[in-house]
Amino acid sequence: MGMEKGKFFHTVDENGEMALQGIVLGRSNGRVTVELFSWITGAPVSEETFTETEAAQWKFYRTENQWLNAGDKAFDGEY
């Protein structure tokens, strides 16, 4: 499991805290294109492209529900 199209993810900053959240839109030529979502509204905010090396550090989830639960825990200070 990892950077496949349709996988939800969270990035983790240098302090080990969740930073960005989104879904993988696709991979090509060592790059990963994602759609990022707002932490406040959950609405899409932008499309960004990262290297596969950067994305290798992210936390990917098997289901949208697991991703949502992890985000909720981060807001509750449990992450």
DRENDRENRO-79342 format. One record per atom (N, C-alpha, C): chain; atom name; x, z, y. Coordinates in steps of 0.05 Angstrom, whole numbers, plus 32768, in hexadecimal, padded with zeros to 4 digits. Last residue first. Layout:
BEGIN
+-------+------+------+------+------+
: kette : atom :    x :    z :    y :
+-------+------+------+------+------+
:     A :   CA :    X :    Z :    Y :
...
+-------+------+------+------+------+
END
This chain:
BEGIN
+-------+------+------+------+------+
: kette : atom :    x :    z :    y :
+-------+------+------+------+------+
:     A :    N : 7FC7 : 816D : 80EF :
:     A :   CA : 7FD9 : 8158 : 80E5 :
:     A :    C : 7FF6 : 8162 : 80E5 :
:     A :    N : 7FA7 : 8191 : 8107 :
:     A :   CA : 7FAD : 8196 : 80EB :
:     A :    C : 7FC2 : 8182 : 80E1 :
:     A :    N : 7F90 : 818C : 8139 :
:     A :   CA : 7FAA : 8199 : 8137 :
:     A :    C : 7FB3 : 819E : 811B :
:     A :    N : 7F63 : 816E : 813F :
:     A :   CA : 7F5F : 818A : 8139 :
:     A :    C : 7F79 : 819A : 8137 :
:     A :    N : 7F79 : 813C : 8143 :
:     A :   CA : 7F6C : 8147 : 815B :
:     A :    C : 7F68 : 8165 : 8157 :
:     A :    N : 7F8A : 8136 : 810E :
:     A :   CA : 7F9E : 8136 : 8124 :
:     A :    C : 7F92 : 8142 : 813D :
:     A :    N : 7F5A : 8135 : 80F3 :
:     A :   CA : 7F6B : 814B : 80EF :
:     A :    C : 7F81 : 814D : 8105 :
:     A :    N : 7F47 : 8102 : 8105 :
:     A :   CA : 7F38 : 811B : 810C :
:     A :    C : 7F4A : 8133 : 8109 :
:     A :    N : 7F6D : 80E2 : 80EC :
:     A :   CA : 7F6C : 80E3 : 8109 :
:     A :    C : 7F5D : 80FB : 8113 :
:     A :    N : 7F60 : 80EB : 80B6 :
:     A :   CA : 7F7B : 80F2 : 80C0 :
:     A :    C : 7F7B : 80F4 : 80DE :
:     A :    N : 7F2C : 80D5 : 80B5 :
:     A :   CA : 7F30 : 80F2 : 80B0 :
:     A :    C : 7F4B : 80FB : 80BA :
:     A :    N : 7F37 : 809F : 80BF :
:     A :   CA : 7F27 : 80AE : 80D2 :
:     A :    C : 7F2B : 80CC : 80CE :
:     A :    N : 7F55 : 8093 : 8091 :
:     A :   CA : 7F61 : 808F : 80AB :
:     A :    C : 7F52 : 80A0 : 80C0 :
:     A :    N : 7F2F : 809B : 8069 :
:     A :   CA : 7F47 : 80AB : 8069 :
:     A :    C : 7F55 : 80AA : 8085 :
:     A :    N : 7F0A : 8072 : 8079 :
:     A :   CA : 7F02 : 808E : 807A :
:     A :    C : 7F1A : 80A1 : 8079 :
:     A :    N : 7F25 : 8043 : 806F :
:     A :   CA : 7F1F : 804A : 808B :
:     A :    C : 7F18 : 8068 : 808D :
:     A :    N : 7F58 : 804D : 803B :
:     A :   CA : 7F3C : 8047 : 8045 :
:     A :    C : 7F39 : 804F : 8062 :
:     A :    N : 7F8E : 8053 : 8036 :
:     A :   CA : 7F80 : 8042 : 8022 :
:     A :    C : 7F65 : 803A : 802D :
:     A :    N : 7FBB : 8050 : 806E :
:     A :   CA : 7FA5 : 805D : 805F :
:     A :    C : 7F97 : 8049 : 804D :
:     A :    N : 7FFE : 805C : 8086 :
:     A :   CA : 7FE8 : 804A : 807F :
:     A :    C : 7FD4 : 8059 : 806D :
:     A :    N : 8027 : 8070 : 80B7 :
:     A :   CA : 8017 : 807B : 80A2 :
:     A :    C : 7FFF : 8068 : 809D :
:     A :    N : 8065 : 804D : 80C7 :
:     A :   CA : 804A : 8055 : 80CC :
:     A :    C : 803D : 8061 : 80B3 :
:     A :    N : 8096 : 8037 : 80BE :
:     A :   CA : 8096 : 8054 : 80C4 :
:     A :    C : 8079 : 805E : 80C7 :
:     A :    N : 808F : 8001 : 80BA :
:     A :   CA : 8096 : 800F : 80A1 :
:     A :    C : 8095 : 802E : 80A5 :
:     A :    N : 808A : 7FEE : 80ED :
:     A :   CA : 8072 : 7FF4 : 80DE :
:     A :    C : 8077 : 8004 : 80C5 :
:     A :    N : 80C0 : 7FE3 : 80FA :
:     A :   CA : 80B1 : 7FF8 : 8109 :
:     A :    C : 8099 : 8001 : 80F9 :
:     A :    N : 80C9 : 7FBA : 80D5 :
:     A :   CA : 80D9 : 7FD2 : 80D5 :
:     A :    C : 80CB : 7FE9 : 80E3 :
:     A :    N : 80A6 : 7F93 : 80E5 :
:     A :   CA : 80A1 : 7FA0 : 80CC :
:     A :    C : 80B1 : 7FBA : 80C9 :
:     A :    N : 8099 : 7F9A : 812C :
:     A :   CA : 80A9 : 7F90 : 8116 :
:     A :    C : 80A1 : 7F9F : 80FC :
:     A :    N : 8059 : 7F8C : 814A :
:     A :   CA : 806F : 7F9E : 8145 :
:     A :    C : 8080 : 7F91 : 812E :
:     A :    N : 8029 : 7F7B : 817A :
:     A :   CA : 803A : 7F72 : 8164 :
:     A :    C : 8052 : 7F84 : 8162 :
:     A :    N : 7FE4 : 7F8A : 818B :
:     A :   CA : 8001 : 7F8D : 818F :
:     A :    C : 8010 : 7F82 : 8176 :
:     A :    N : 7FA9 : 7F8A : 81AE :
:     A :   CA : 7FB7 : 7F7F : 8197 :
:     A :    C : 7FD5 : 7F80 : 819E :
:     A :    N : 7F80 : 7FC1 : 81C6 :
:     A :   CA : 7F93 : 7FAC : 81C8 :
:     A :    C : 7F9D : 7FA2 : 81AD :
:     A :    N : 7F53 : 7FE1 : 81BD :
:     A :   CA : 7F5E : 7FE0 : 81D7 :
:     A :    C : 7F73 : 7FC9 : 81DB :
:     A :    N : 7F15 : 7FEF : 819B :
:     A :   CA : 7F2E : 7FDF : 819C :
:     A :    C : 7F38 : 7FDE : 81B9 :
:     A :    N : 7EFD : 8033 : 819E :
:     A :   CA : 7EFA : 8016 : 81A4 :
:     A :    C : 7F15 : 8008 : 81A3 :
:     A :    N : 7F02 : 8069 : 819B :
:     A :   CA : 7F04 : 805A : 8182 :
:     A :    C : 7F01 : 803C : 8185 :
:     A :    N : 7F03 : 8088 : 81C9 :
:     A :   CA : 7EEA : 807B : 81C2 :
:     A :    C : 7EEA : 806E : 81A6 :
:     A :    N : 7F37 : 80A3 : 81C5 :
:     A :   CA : 7F1F : 80AF : 81D2 :
:     A :    C : 7F05 : 80A3 : 81C8 :
:     A :    N : 7F5D : 8083 : 81AF :
:     A :   CA : 7F58 : 809E : 81A3 :
:     A :    C : 7F3F : 80AA : 81AD :
:     A :    N : 7F51 : 803E : 81A5 :
:     A :   CA : 7F51 : 8055 : 81B7 :
:     A :    C : 7F4D : 806F : 81A7 :
:     A :    N : 7F78 : 8015 : 817A :
:     A :   CA : 7F5F : 8021 : 8181 :
:     A :    C : 7F63 : 8039 : 8193 :
:     A :    N : 7F98 : 7FD5 : 8170 :
:     A :   CA : 7F99 : 7FF2 : 8176 :
:     A :    C : 7F7E : 7FFC : 8180 :
:     A :    N : 7FA6 : 7FA7 : 8140 :
:     A :   CA : 7F93 : 7FAE : 8155 :
:     A :    C : 7F94 : 7FCC : 8158 :
:     A :    N : 7FE4 : 7F86 : 8132 :
:     A :   CA : 7FD0 : 7F9B : 812E :
:     A :    C : 7FBC : 7F9B : 8145 :
:     A :    N : 8014 : 7F62 : 810E :
:     A :   CA : 8001 : 7F61 : 8125 :
:     A :    C : 7FEA : 7F75 : 811E :
:     A :    N : 8056 : 7F65 : 80FD :
:     A :   CA : 803C : 7F70 : 80F6 :
:     A :    C : 802A : 7F70 : 810F :
:     A :    N : 808C : 7F3B : 80E8 :
:     A :   CA : 807C : 7F48 : 80FD :
:     A :    C : 8061 : 7F50 : 80F2 :
:     A :    N : 80A5 : 7F1A : 80C4 :
:     A :   CA : 80B1 : 7F34 : 80C9 :
:     A :    C : 80A3 : 7F44 : 80DF :
:     A :    N : 8083 : 7EEC : 80C3 :
:     A :   CA : 809F : 7EEB : 80CC :
:     A :    C : 80AA : 7F06 : 80D4 :
:     A :    N : 8047 : 7F10 : 80C6 :
:     A :   CA : 8054 : 7EF6 : 80C6 :
:     A :    C : 8070 : 7EF9 : 80D1 :
:     A :    N : 8009 : 7F30 : 80B9 :
:     A :   CA : 8026 : 7F31 : 80B9 :
:     A :    C : 8031 : 7F15 : 80B8 :
:     A :    N : 7FCD : 7F4D : 80D8 :
:     A :   CA : 7FDC : 7F39 : 80C9 :
:     A :    C : 7FFA : 7F3E : 80CB :
:     A :    N : 7FB2 : 7F79 : 80EA :
:     A :   CA : 7FA4 : 7F5F : 80EB :
:     A :    C : 7FB3 : 7F4A : 80DB :
:     A :    N : 7FAA : 7FBC : 80DB :
:     A :   CA : 7FBC : 7FA5 : 80D8 :
:     A :    C : 7FAB : 7F8C : 80D8 :
:     A :    N : 7F91 : 7FEA : 810A :
:     A :   CA : 7F8D : 7FDB : 80F2 :
:     A :    C : 7F9F : 7FC3 : 80F2 :
:     A :    N : 7FA1 : 802B : 8127 :
:     A :   CA : 7F97 : 8010 : 8127 :
:     A :    C : 7F93 : 8005 : 810B :
:     A :    N : 7FBF : 8057 : 8156 :
:     A :   CA : 7FAF : 8053 : 813E :
:     A :    C : 7FA4 : 8037 : 813F :
:     A :    N : 7FFA : 807C : 816B :
:     A :   CA : 7FE7 : 8066 : 816D :
:     A :    C : 7FD6 : 8064 : 8154 :
:     A :    N : 800C : 80B3 : 815D :
:     A :   CA : 800D : 80A7 : 8178 :
:     A :    C : 7FF8 : 8091 : 817B :
:     A :    N : 8012 : 80F2 : 813D :
:     A :   CA : 8005 : 80D8 : 813E :
:     A :    C : 8006 : 80CD : 815B :
:     A :    N : 8053 : 8111 : 813D :
:     A :   CA : 8037 : 8111 : 8143 :
:     A :    C : 802C : 80F4 : 8144 :
:     A :    N : 8089 : 8115 : 8138 :
:     A :   CA : 807A : 8116 : 8120 :
:     A :    C : 805C : 8117 : 8124 :
:     A :    N : 80A6 : 810B : 8164 :
:     A :   CA : 80A0 : 8127 : 815F :
:     A :    C : 808F : 812A : 8146 :
:     A :    N : 80A8 : 80D4 : 8168 :
:     A :   CA : 80C1 : 80E2 : 8161 :
:     A :    C : 80BD : 8100 : 815C :
:     A :    N : 8067 : 80C1 : 814C :
:     A :   CA : 807C : 80C1 : 8160 :
:     A :    C : 8094 : 80D2 : 8157 :
:     A :    N : 8048 : 8095 : 8120 :
:     A :   CA : 8051 : 80B0 : 8124 :
:     A :    C : 8068 : 80B0 : 8138 :
:     A :    N : 800B : 806F : 811A :
:     A :   CA : 8028 : 8071 : 811F :
:     A :    C : 802F : 808E : 8124 :
:     A :    N : 7FDC : 8064 : 80E8 :
:     A :   CA : 7FE4 : 8074 : 80FF :
:     A :    C : 8002 : 8071 : 8102 :
:     A :    N : 7FAF : 8031 : 80CE :
:     A :   CA : 7FC8 : 8040 : 80D0 :
:     A :    C : 7FC9 : 8052 : 80E8 :
:     A :    N : 7F8C : 8008 : 809E :
:     A :   CA : 7F8C : 8019 : 80B6 :
:     A :    C : 7FA6 : 8029 : 80B6 :
:     A :    N : 7F91 : 7FC5 : 8088 :
:     A :   CA : 7F98 : 7FE1 : 8084 :
:     A :    C : 7F98 : 7FF0 : 809F :
:     A :    N : 7F88 : 7F90 : 8093 :
:     A :   CA : 7F71 : 7FA1 : 808F :
:     A :    C : 7F77 : 7FBE : 808A :
:     A :    N : 7FC2 : 7F76 : 8073 :
:     A :   CA : 7FAC : 7F71 : 8086 :
:     A :    C : 7F94 : 7F83 : 807E :
:     A :    N : 7FF3 : 7FA7 : 8060 :
:     A :   CA : 7FE1 : 7F91 : 805A :
:     A :    C : 7FCB : 7F8F : 806F :
:     A :    N : 801D : 7FCD : 8063 :
:     A :   CA : 8017 : 7FBD : 807A :
:     A :    C : 8003 : 7FA6 : 8075 :
:     A :    N : 800A : 7FF2 : 802D :
:     A :   CA : 801A : 7FF2 : 8045 :
:     A :    C : 800E : 7FE0 : 805A :
:     A :    N : 8011 : 8000 : 7FE8 :
:     A :   CA : 8000 : 8000 : 8000 :
:     A :    C : 8012 : 8000 : 8019 :
+-------+------+------+------+------+
END
